[in-house]
Amino acid sequence: MKKVIALVLVMMFCVSGLALADAKPEIRMGTNANFPPYEYHEYIDDVDKIVGIDAEIADAVAEYLGYTLVIDDMDFGAIITAVQTGKIDFGMAGMTVTEERLESVNFSSTYATGIQAIIVPEGSEIASADDLFVEGKNYIIGVQESTTGDLYCTWDIEDEGLGTVERFKNGADAVQALVTGKVDCVVIDNEPAKAFIAVNEGLTILETAYAVEDYAIAIAKENTELLDKINGALAALTEDGTIPAIIAKYIPAEEAAE
């Protein structure tokens, strides 16, 4: 009997050991999950999860490199410091590369480009992005709340006293406000913008974008090995269509029909 028990225990330890051996190491991503469609909270099967373009691309990168992804939600301003101190392995939050940030961290190659378009009624006196910054005009700008368009227009225009930002729950509501004359223009991601004007006669997209952003992943300066690995994964996942498919999933033309 003792031999049987001992054999069972040995088998249990062996199975446990195999499970541990098969377990993937964790890689930790820092983000600020308040930037749809790149990262935001969503309840899935009654569980609060961080989803979005960045979350899915990061998960694909982690899987490609043989890691299990763990996402830490934090203040956007804390991400660079968290990368520097090793609290997280990389930062990914719709983050653009700037000279100031490059003093603190390295950045991967670009994995996505965000274009903020400006929708206006045909014949509008707003003919370019520069027209929004003319003192005394005080245009009312419609945006989807918490998006890049909201952030930029708030910082660049509303905070500077050059106009008013009206925030809507979704892009369709912002465009409807434009159609009814409640706002003078709408600043929104380019792909939904193209679909919105396709189903709303009398609207057009300005040739000049409000902003063009290249998004990249922040990595500690000393961790060049991880930088090289992530760049390799981004290149492979772009070539095989994984990353373009993820972006298309979250920025579909169908959004305009909702």
N, C-alpha and C positions, 0 to 999 in steps of 0.2 A: 504493500500500500504506500509506504514511504517512497519507494522508487517511482511509483506512478505519479505521486504528487510532485516529486522533484522533477520528473520529466515534463509535467504540465507547466511548472514554473519556468523551466528552461525554455520551453516553446513560447511562453508568454513573453519572456525577456527578448527572445529572438525576433518575434513579431514586432514588439515595441521598438527594438533597435532598428529594424528595417524601416518602420514608419518614420523614425527620426532621421534616418539616412536619406529618405525620399523627400523630407521637408525642405522647401526652398528657403534660402535666406531672405530676410526682409530688406526692402529698400524703401526709405521714407521720403515722401513728397510733402512739401509745405505749400499751402495755397490759401487764398481768401475766397471762400465759396459764396460770393455775392456778386458774381460777374457772368450772368447768363449771356450766351449759351456756352461759355467756356468752362465755368464751374459754378454749381449751385446745388442746393439741397433739394432732394425729392424723396418722398416716402414710397418705398417699393416693398410690397408685402408687409406693410406696417413697420418697416425699418427705415430710419432716416439715413439716406445715403448721399454721398457727394457724387454727382454725375456731371456730364458735359463733355465738351470737346477735349479739354486738357486732361480731365480724369480718364477718359477712354484712351487717349494717346499715351498717357503715362502708363496705364495698365498694359497696353500693347508693348511698349518699350520694356517694361519690367519682365513680361513674359518672354520676350525675345532674348533678354539677357539672363534669364533663369532665376528671376527674383519674384517674391510676392510683394505686391504694392501695398503700402500703408499710407493713408492720407491724413495729414494733420491740418485742421482748419485753424487759421490764426489771422491776426490783423495783417493787412497787406504790408504795412510799414515794418513789420517784424520779420518778414521772410528773408531778406538779405542777411540780417544779423543771425538768424537761425541757421542759414547755410554756412556762414563764416565760423560759427561756434560748433558746428557738427550736430546740432540738435536735429537737423534734417539732412538728407543726402542731396536734395536738389529742390529748387523752388520753381513752381510752374503755375502762373496765375494770370494769363494773358499779359505777360510782362514784356515790355519793350526794352531794347538795348539802348542805354544812354551812357554818355561819357562818365557821368557821376557813378553809376552803378558798376561800370567796368573798373573803377578804382578799387572796388571791394570784392567782386566775384568775376568769374569767367562766364561766358554764355555759349550755349550750344549753337549749332547752325539753326537757321530759321525753320520752324515747322508749320507756320501758318501766317497768312497776311490778312490783317483786318482793315477793311476800307469802310470808312464812314461816309455815306452819300448824303446829299441834300436833295430832298424832294420839294418842289415848288409848283404852284399853279402855272400853267402856260401863260406867258406874258407878264410874269411877276417882275417887279423892279429888282428883285434879288437875282443877280445874274452870275454871281460867283461867291465863293466862301468869304472873300474879302469884304463883300457888302454887309455881312453880318457884324462887322467890327467898326462900322462907321458911327461915330459919336452922334447922338441925337436921334438916330433912327428907332432904337428901342423895339426891335422886332420881337414877336412872341414865337418861340421855337418849341415845337412839339418833339418829345422823345419818349422812348420806352424806359420806364424807371429802372435805375440801377445798371443800365447798359453803358457801354463805352460812350455812346452819344450823349447820354445824360451826364456822365462825369466830365467830359470835355466841355460841353456847352455850359455846364455849371461853373467850372473853373475859369474858362476863357471869356465867357460873356456875362453870365448873371453875377458872378462875384466881382466882376470889373464894372458893373453898373451900365453895361452896354445893351442889355435886353432882358427878357424874362423867359425862363424855361418852364414849360408846362409838361408835367410828367403823367404818363398814362400806363395802365396795367399791361398793355400789349401794343405792338406796332400798328395793328389794325385800327385800334381806337385813336391813336395819334393821327393816322392818315385820314380817318373819318373827320376828325376835328379840322384838318386842313381842307378837306372837301367842303365843309360847311362854313369855312372862313373864321374859325375860332383861333387858329394859329396861322402864322405867315409862312412857315416851312416846317419840315420834319427832317431830323438828322437820325439816320438809322443805318444798319449794316447794308452793304451794297446788294447782296443777293436777295434778301426780302424786298428791298426797295424796287428792284426790277420787276418783281412779281406784283407788287402793290400797284405800280403805274399801269401794268398790263390789264388790270381789272377796274381801274378808276380813270375814266376818260377825263382829259383836261389837266392831267398832272404830268410832270416831267422831272427827270433827274439832271441836275447841273453837271456840266462836263468836269468841273473842278471838284474834287472830293474835299470833304471837311478835314479828314485826316487819313493817313495811310500808316499802318503799324505793322512792323515785323515782330512776331512773337518768338521768344526763345526761352531756353531753360537755364536758370541760374545754378552754377555749381562752384564749390569752393575752389579758390585759385590753386591750392596745393594738390587738389584731387584731379590731376590731369588724366589719370587712368580712367576714371569714371567719365570724364568729358569725352575722351576718345570712344569709349564704349557707347555712350548715348548718341554721339554723332553717327557712329556706324549703324546703330539701330534705326535712327531717324531716316537715314539714307535708304536702308533696306525696306523699311515699312512704307516709305513714300513710293519707292519703285514698284513694290508689289501691289500698290493700290489701297493698302490698309488705312493710311492717314487721310488721303482724299475721301475715302468712303465715310470715315468718322465725321469729317467736317461737313460733308453733304447731308449726313443724317441729322445734324443739328441745325443746319441752315437750309432747309428745303424750300423750294418755290411754293409748296402748298400752304406755307404759313399765311400767304396773302389771302387765301380763300376762307380763312377761319372767321 
